[in-house]
Amino acid sequence: MAEGYCFKCKAKREIAEPAEELMKNGRKAIKGKCPTCGAVMFKILGGKVAGPPAAPASTPVAPVQAPAASVPAPAPTSTSAPPPLPPTA
């Protein structure tokens, strides 16, 4: 039997009515109930399930360039010095 942690009881307990599941990311897990309080318990098992081997690519795939952004170019700045400040009295 699988042992898991019950968050409601805050203790490690044997999982009652265990059922093995496959998560979206390919990992195995065991789902069941806490024998004391009846809360749902979930334990993630190690390792991913091996899928069918991927076929090798016959031709290399060229990287796709992103389209140029349609942002206007900044206005040219002058390279001359700023005007002098007026004298303060």
C-alpha positions as CSV (number, residue, x, y, z in Angstrom):
1,M,0.0,0.0,0.0
2,A,1.1,3.6,-0.6
3,E,1.7,6.0,2.2
4,G,0.9,9.7,1.8
5,Y,0.4,12.9,3.8
6,C,-3.0,14.0,4.8
7,F,-3.2,17.8,4.9
8,K,-6.4,17.7,6.9
9,C,-5.1,15.4,9.6
10,K,-1.5,16.8,9.3
11,A,-0.1,13.2,9.5
12,K,1.3,10.5,7.3
13,R,-1.3,7.8,6.7
14,E,-1.9,4.8,4.4
15,I,-3.9,5.8,1.4
16,A,-7.3,4.0,1.4
17,E,-8.8,3.0,-2.0
18,P,-5.6,3.8,-3.9
19,A,-5.9,4.3,-7.7
20,E,-3.0,4.9,-10.0
21,E,-3.4,7.9,-12.3
22,L,-1.4,9.5,-15.1
23,M,-1.0,13.2,-14.8
24,K,-1.0,15.7,-17.8
25,N,2.8,16.0,-17.6
26,G,3.3,12.2,-18.0
27,R,4.1,11.4,-14.4
28,K,2.3,8.7,-12.4
29,A,0.4,9.4,-9.2
30,I,-1.7,7.6,-6.6
31,K,-5.0,9.1,-5.6
32,G,-7.1,7.9,-2.7
33,K,-8.7,8.8,0.6
34,C,-7.5,9.3,4.1
35,P,-8.7,6.4,6.2
36,T,-9.3,8.7,9.2
37,C,-11.0,11.8,7.9
38,G,-11.9,10.8,4.3
39,A,-10.1,13.7,2.7
40,V,-8.6,13.1,-0.8
41,M,-4.9,12.2,-0.7
42,F,-2.6,12.5,-3.7
43,K,0.9,11.2,-4.0
44,I,3.2,11.9,-7.0
45,L,5.3,8.9,-7.9
46,G,8.8,9.3,-9.4
47,G,9.7,9.3,-13.1
48,K,7.8,9.9,-16.3
49,V,6.2,7.2,-18.3
50,A,8.3,6.3,-21.3
51,G,6.4,7.2,-24.5
52,P,7.2,5.8,-28.0
53,P,10.7,6.8,-29.3
54,A,10.7,9.9,-31.5
55,A,11.6,9.4,-35.1
56,P,14.8,11.1,-36.1
57,A,14.3,14.2,-38.3
58,S,15.4,13.6,-41.9
59,T,16.1,17.2,-42.6
60,P,17.2,19.9,-40.2
61,V,14.6,22.6,-39.4
62,A,15.7,26.2,-40.1
63,P,15.0,28.7,-37.4
64,V,12.1,31.0,-38.0
65,Q,12.8,34.7,-37.8
66,A,10.2,36.9,-36.1
67,P,8.7,39.6,-38.3
68,A,10.1,43.1,-37.9
69,A,8.2,45.2,-35.4
70,S,6.2,48.1,-36.8
71,V,7.6,50.7,-34.3
72,P,8.7,54.0,-35.9
73,A,12.3,54.9,-35.7
74,P,13.3,57.5,-33.1
75,A,13.8,61.0,-34.2
76,P,17.4,61.9,-34.9
77,T,19.1,63.8,-32.0
78,S,21.4,66.8,-32.5
79,T,25.0,66.4,-31.6
80,S,25.5,70.0,-30.7
81,A,25.8,71.2,-27.1
82,P,22.6,72.5,-25.4
83,P,22.1,76.3,-25.2
84,P,23.8,78.0,-22.2
85,L,21.7,78.9,-19.2
86,P,20.9,82.5,-18.5
87,P,22.9,84.1,-15.6
88,T,21.2,84.2,-12.2
89,A,21.4,87.3,-10.0
